[in-house]
Amino acid sequence: ISVNPTTLLFAENSTGLVTVTNSAGSPVAAENIAATIPGGSNISVQSTTCGASLAIGASCTITFTASAAEGPTTIPIAGGNTNTVNVDVTVT
């Protein structure tokens, strides 16, 4: 999988959006893609369109929010059968 952008910047009490794409060259659908928020972080996942399965070549979005300035914080995003990609999130 890949993510865009790999560096996300948004203001506190607002949201930031990351698009996750399952490569067209992937042999299988990506399963259960999710972001893992580090302990102690104020950042949370507000919403996601990444369901149980993401088809080959398809994309979904993960929307982050935070109530306080923070970062940069590295947030790994991965599925049960995918590589892990990191997004560096800064909240201003």
C-alpha angles and dihedrals in degrees: 000000000000134000134214122232104023089192116048126190125183139150124259114269090024133084140256125204129214123188116214118201129193104217118251085230093057114118094216144027113270112248129217099345111196142159118241110216113208118242114267094025122131090210117104139175107256095184143339136199090197104111132180092296134026113197123232108279093011129122136212135182136236117199118205128196135181136189096209140034114271145150163309085268120176111226118189118216120196145144129228091262103025143087118267120249124191128222118197106217124195121185116199 
